[in-house]
């Protein structure tokens, strides 16, 4: 469940950051604002600062392992017969993106894939 929440947070944060970057906002400044606001999360503090803004996409947690955890959480939700459209949307998007990634891709490669899809990079301004 924790990793499903993290996966959805990563998607939502990335989409918001891409929208801001498209309109000229500096991704690091957006992240700074998020971190002192209600949108702050482990994702912004760790993934973006360490792995995205550096353009390395080199975290140790693999996207395939995250997908496994998302699938487990989705089964738990289904067994509980809960309506969870945000979780289902996150699972569907992760499934679609992961199919295009190498088997050993890191978690942060999801962000790079979303950058490619949008044509926007979350590259800090100099």
C-alpha positions as CSV (number, residue, x, y, z in Angstrom):
1,X,0.0,0.0,0.0
2,X,2.9,2.4,0.9
3,X,4.5,1.9,-2.5
4,X,1.2,2.3,-4.3
5,X,0.8,5.7,-2.6
6,X,4.4,6.5,-3.5
7,X,3.8,5.5,-7.2
8,X,0.7,7.7,-7.4
9,X,2.6,10.6,-5.7
10,X,5.5,10.2,-8.2
11,X,3.1,10.4,-11.1
12,X,1.1,13.4,-9.8
13,X,4.3,15.3,-8.8
14,X,5.9,14.7,-12.2
15,X,2.8,15.8,-14.0
16,X,2.6,19.0,-12.0
17,X,6.3,19.7,-12.4
18,X,6.1,19.1,-16.2
19,X,3.2,21.5,-16.5
20,X,5.1,24.2,-14.6
21,X,8.3,23.6,-16.5
22,X,6.4,23.8,-19.8
23,X,5.4,27.4,-18.8
24,X,9.0,28.3,-17.9
25,X,9.1,27.6,-14.2
26,X,12.4,26.2,-12.8
27,X,11.8,22.7,-11.6
28,X,14.1,23.1,-8.5
29,X,12.2,26.2,-7.5
30,X,8.9,24.4,-7.9
31,X,10.2,21.5,-5.8
32,X,11.4,24.0,-3.1
33,X,7.9,25.4,-2.9
34,X,6.3,22.0,-2.8
35,X,8.6,20.9,0.0
36,X,7.4,23.7,2.3
37,X,3.7,23.4,1.2
38,X,1.0,20.7,1.3
39,X,2.3,19.1,-1.9
40,X,5.6,18.1,-0.2
41,X,6.6,14.4,-0.1
42,X,9.4,11.9,0.1
43,X,9.2,11.8,-3.8
44,X,10.1,15.5,-4.1
45,X,12.7,15.4,-1.4
46,X,14.4,12.3,-2.5
47,X,13.7,11.3,-6.1
48,X,13.7,14.8,-7.7
49,X,16.6,16.2,-5.7
50,X,18.9,13.1,-6.0
51,X,18.0,11.4,-9.2
52,X,15.9,13.6,-11.6
53,X,17.5,17.1,-11.3
54,X,20.9,15.5,-11.6
55,X,19.7,13.8,-14.8
56,X,21.2,10.5,-13.6
57,X,17.9,8.5,-12.9
58,X,20.1,6.2,-10.9
59,X,18.2,5.3,-7.7
60,X,18.6,1.7,-6.5
61,X,14.9,0.8,-6.3
62,X,13.8,-0.8,-9.6
63,X,10.7,0.1,-11.5
64,X,9.8,-3.6,-11.8
65,X,9.8,-4.0,-8.0
66,X,7.5,-1.0,-7.7
67,X,5.2,-2.5,-10.3
68,X,5.1,-5.8,-8.3
69,X,4.1,-3.8,-5.2
70,X,1.5,-1.9,-7.1
71,X,0.0,-5.1,-8.4
72,X,-0.1,-6.6,-4.8
73,X,-1.8,-3.4,-3.5
74,X,-4.3,-3.5,-6.4
75,X,-5.2,-7.1,-5.5
76,X,-5.7,-6.2,-1.9
77,X,-8.0,-3.3,-3.0
78,X,-9.9,-5.6,-5.3
79,X,-10.3,-8.3,-2.6
80,X,-11.7,-5.6,-0.3
81,X,-14.1,-4.7,-3.1
82,X,-13.2,-1.0,-2.8
83,X,-13.7,1.5,-5.5
84,X,-10.2,3.1,-5.9
85,X,-10.1,4.9,-9.3
86,X,-6.9,6.9,-8.5
87,X,-5.0,3.7,-7.6
88,X,-6.3,2.0,-10.7
89,X,-5.3,4.9,-12.9
90,X,-1.8,4.8,-11.3
91,X,-1.6,1.1,-11.9
92,X,-2.6,1.4,-15.5
93,X,-0.2,4.2,-16.2
94,X,2.7,2.5,-14.5
95,X,1.9,-0.7,-16.5
96,X,1.9,1.2,-19.8
97,X,5.1,3.0,-19.1
98,X,7.0,0.1,-17.7
99,X,6.4,-1.9,-20.8
100,X,8.7,0.5,-22.6
101,X,11.5,0.4,-20.0
102,X,14.5,-1.9,-19.8
103,X,14.1,-4.7,-17.2
104,X,16.6,-3.2,-14.8
105,X,15.2,0.4,-15.1
106,X,15.2,2.4,-11.9
107,X,12.1,3.9,-10.3
108,X,13.2,7.3,-11.5
109,X,13.1,6.1,-15.1
110,X,9.3,6.5,-14.9
111,X,9.9,10.3,-14.7
112,X,12.2,10.2,-17.7
113,X,9.5,8.3,-19.7
114,X,7.0,11.0,-18.8
115,X,9.4,13.7,-19.8
116,X,9.8,12.0,-23.2
117,X,6.0,11.7,-23.6
118,X,5.5,15.3,-22.8
119,X,8.5,16.7,-24.6
120,X,9.5,18.6,-21.5
121,X,12.6,18.0,-19.3
122,X,12.7,18.7,-15.6
123,X,16.1,20.2,-16.0
124,X,17.2,22.8,-13.4
125,X,17.8,26.2,-14.9
126,X,21.4,27.4,-14.6
